Amino acid sequence: MYIQEKGANRNICQQVCCITFGETSSGPVFGNEIEKKRFLDMLLNAIQDLKINVYAYCVLDYEAYILATADGRKKIRLAMQKTKQQFQEHYRKRFPESKEKFQIEYEWLKGYDMKQIMQLGIAFHFLPVRYNYVQMPEDYWWTSLKEYELRYRSGIIRPEIFLTKLAGSQKQALRKIKALHRQAQPEGERPYRDVSIYKNVSEKKK
């Protein structure tokens, strides 16, 4: 999925890319931590080559979600295709008898500002709660929340982009990040209902 935000001098493409993997003979393609970590490593490699900024991500057992920006759709598509190809090669070496079906779904949404992008990123962090992986978003390791809380730096996320917009100091920004997630929890999906990929997550995830 792509989200498009108008910048001061140009259109900046804000992408939420849902990469959907079908079931295989060995189970969900992201069903263990090795595959989740390898996918994120490959994503980092792809976005560095093309200078793409990722604002949020979430890797579940069957699907991965990415919210990113670049100065054109072509760069984003190239990065996602590179990530897909590298992960596909890795997965087939590990599970040569698997019957996986690798897919990437794109959607472009127009008119999103930074506040709405932040809300959508928070929605990603709540996907593991929504599908009963964990009770609290901070308990799930494979989202970008830990990077905004400065508990981990993968190189994928540049948390300072959001943190500097939230407050004058890092300490204040971290408090606000936590407050935004507390406020989002009782609201459910309300701020994100226009995002079709977020609404249509596979029902097989539990």
Residue pairs with C-beta under 8 A, 6 or more apart in sequence:
1 15
1 16
1 17
1 18
1 105
1 106
1 107
1 108
1 109
1 195
1 196
1 197
2 13
2 14
2 15
2 16
2 17
2 73
2 76
2 106
2 107
2 108
2 109
3 13
3 14
3 15
3 16
3 67
3 108
3 109
3 110
3 112
3 116
3 117
3 120
4 11
4 12
4 13
4 14
4 108
4 109
4 110
4 111
4 112
5 11
5 12
5 14
5 69
5 111
5 112
5 113
5 114
5 117
6 12
6 111
10 71
12 69
12 70
12 71
13 69
13 70
13 71
13 72
13 73
13 76
13 108
14 55
14 67
14 68
14 69
14 109
14 112
14 117
15 66
15 67
15 68
15 69
15 70
15 73
15 76
15 106
15 108
16 65
16 66
16 67
16 68
16 107
16 109
16 120
16 195
16 197
16 198
17 65
17 66
17 68
17 76
17 80
17 104
17 105
17 106
18 63
18 64
18 65
18 66
18 104
18 105
18 107
18 197
19 63
19 64
19 65
19 66
19 80
19 83
19 84
19 102
19 103
19 104
19 105
20 62
20 63
20 103
20 104
20 105
20 202
21 28
21 29
21 30
21 62
21 63
21 100
21 101
21 102
21 103
22 99
22 100
22 101
22 102
22 103
23 62
23 99
23 100
23 204
24 95
24 98
24 99
24 100
25 95
25 97
25 98
25 99
26 95
26 97
26 98
28 61
28 62
29 35
29 62
29 91
29 100
30 36
30 39
30 59
30 60
30 61
30 62
30 63
30 64
31 61
35 91
36 59
36 142
38 87
38 90
39 59
39 64
39 83
39 87
40 57
40 59
40 142
40 154
40 156
42 82
42 83
42 86
42 87
42 90
43 54
43 57
43 66
43 79
43 83
43 156
44 154
44 155
44 156
45 82
45 83
45 86
46 52
46 78
46 79
46 80
46 82
46 83
46 86
47 53
47 54
47 68
47 79
47 156
48 155
49 79
49 82
50 70
50 75
50 76
50 78
50 79
51 70
51 75
52 68
52 69
52 70
52 75
52 76
52 79
53 68
53 69
53 70
53 158
53 161
54 66
54 67
54 68
54 144
54 156
54 157
55 67
55 68
55 69
55 117
55 118
55 121
55 144
55 157
55 161
55 162
56 65
56 66
56 67
56 120
56 121
56 124
56 125
56 143
56 144
56 157
57 64
57 65
57 66
57 67
57 124
57 143
57 144
57 156
57 157
58 64
58 65
58 124
58 125
58 127
58 128
58 142
58 143
58 144
59 65
59 142
59 143
60 127
60 128
60 131
60 133
60 142
60 201
60 205
61 205
62 202
62 204
62 205
63 201
63 202
63 205
65 124
65 127
65 197
65 198
66 80
67 117
67 120
67 121
67 124
68 76
68 79
70 76
70 79
73 108
77 106
80 104
80 106
81 104
84 102
84 104
87 102
88 100
88 102
91 98
91 100
92 98
92 100
105 197
107 195
107 196
107 197
109 194
109 195
112 120
114 162
114 165
116 191
118 162
118 180
119 184
119 191
119 192
120 191
120 192
120 195
120 198
121 144
121 162
122 180
122 181
122 184
123 184
123 189
123 191
123 192
123 195
123 198
124 143
124 144
124 198
125 137
125 140
125 143
125 144
125 145
125 181
126 137
126 181
126 184
126 185
127 143
127 198
127 201
128 134
128 137
128 139
128 140
128 142
128 143
129 135
129 136
129 137
129 140
129 185
130 201
131 201
131 205
131 206
132 206
133 140
134 140
137 143
137 145
137 181
138 145
138 146
138 149
138 181
144 156
144 157
145 181
146 152
147 153
147 154
147 156
147 157
147 159
148 157
148 159
148 162
148 163
148 177
149 174
149 177
149 178
150 159
150 170
150 174
162 173
162 177
163 170
163 173
163 174
163 177
164 173
166 172
166 173
166 176
166 177
167 173
167 175
167 176
184 191
189 198
189 199
192 198
192 199
193 199
